[in-house]
Amino acid sequence: MRSALFMSLSLFLTTAQAADEAGVRAAENRWSEAFVSGDAATLDALLDADYVSTGANGKLRAKAEIIGLASAYAKSHPGEHAKPLPANSTIRVIGEAAVVQHHNAGDTSVDVFYFKDGRWYAWYSQHTRIAD
């Protein structure tokens, strides 16, 4: 297990990331797969130390809680893999920052990234239910 985490982290750290839309899309896809599979090392490397997710109910979740939720999700959904970022998601890169908007039937969300030292980091997420 330890070697698998090390290999995952090593791959994440050595993978060149582009400071463009494709790089953000790749980071989003890595994030989704890491969450679904409970890959704590990748999540730890991808999420900023001060990362916060605000749920549709207004509840704030810090990085450590998100990693814990990923672990629990992976245990209850063994072998599941994430789907790639949907085509209806939009990515806007402005300098060394990016905003990703996700649109579903029942909710919408926004992820905010920044590019530093050749890598994209997730800094903030906001989830909002769509009113009927």
LOMAR-902734 format. One record per residue (C-alpha): x, y, z; residue in one letter. Coordinates in steps of 0.2 Angstrom, whole numbers, padded with zeros to 4 digits, always signed. Layout:
! residues N
XYZA ...
//
This chain:
! residues 132
+0000+0000+0000M +0014+0012+0005R +0023+0009-0012S +0007+0012-0022A +0004+0029-0013L +0022+0033-0016F +0021+0028-0035M +0005+0038-0036S +0013+0054-0029L +0029+0052-0039S +0019+0051-0055L +0008+0066-0050F +0024+0076-0046L +0034+0071-0061T +0020+0073-0074T +0022+0090-0083A +0007+0101-0082Q +0003+0114-0095A -0003+0131-0089A -0018+0131-0101D -0035+0123-0102E -0029+0106-0106A -0018+0106-0090G -0033+0111-0080V -0044+0098-0088R -0030+0085-0083A -0029+0091-0065A -0048+0090-0064E -0048+0072-0071N -0034+0067-0059R -0044+0075-0044W -0060+0065-0049S -0050+0049-0050E -0041+0052-0034A -0057+0055-0025F -0066+0040-0032V -0051+0028-0028S -0047+0036-0012G -0029+0041-0017D -0025+0052-0003A -0007+0056-0009A -0014+0063-0025T -0027+0073-0016L -0014+0080-0004D -0003+0085-0018A -0017+0093-0029L -0027+0102-0015L -0020+0118-0008D -0016+0117+0010A -0030+0130+0013D -0042+0122+0001Y -0060+0123+0006V -0076+0116-0002S -0093+0125+0001T -0107+0113-0001G -0124+0117-0008A -0130+0117+0010N -0117+0130+0015G -0106+0118+0025K -0088+0121+0023L -0076+0106+0021R -0057+0108+0023A -0044+0098+0013K -0042+0085+0027A -0061+0081+0027E -0062+0080+0008I -0048+0067+0009I -0057+0058+0023G -0073+0058+0012L -0063+0051-0003A -0057+0037+0008S -0074+0032+0014A -0081+0034-0004Y -0068+0022-0011A -0071+0009+0003K -0090+0009-0001S -0087+0009-0020H -0072-0003-0023P -0065-0003-0041G -0075+0012-0046E -0067+0024-0058H -0071+0043-0061A -0078+0049-0078K -0069+0062-0087P -0073+0080-0085L -0090+0082-0094P -0091+0092-0111A -0103+0104-0103N -0090+0110-0090S -0082+0126-0095T -0064+0131-0091I -0057+0148-0091R -0039+0151-0088V -0034+0169-0084I -0015+0171-0082G -0010+0158-0068E -0028+0156-0062A -0042+0145-0068A -0061+0144-0065V -0070+0128-0069V -0089+0127-0070Q -0098+0111-0069H -0117+0110-0074H -0128+0096-0069N -0147+0094-0070A -0149+0097-0051G -0134+0108-0047D -0119+0118-0053T -0102+0120-0045S -0086+0130-0047V -0068+0125-0044D -0054+0138-0043V -0036+0133-0047F -0019+0142-0047Y -0003+0137-0057F +0013+0137-0047K +0030+0129-0049D +0023+0120-0065G +0008+0113-0057R -0011+0116-0055W -0018+0117-0037Y -0036+0117-0032A -0039+0131-0020W -0058+0133-0018Y -0075+0124-0023S -0092+0130-0022Q -0108+0119-0025H -0125+0127-0028T -0142+0118-0030R -0152+0123-0045I -0170+0129-0040A -0185+0120-0047D 
//
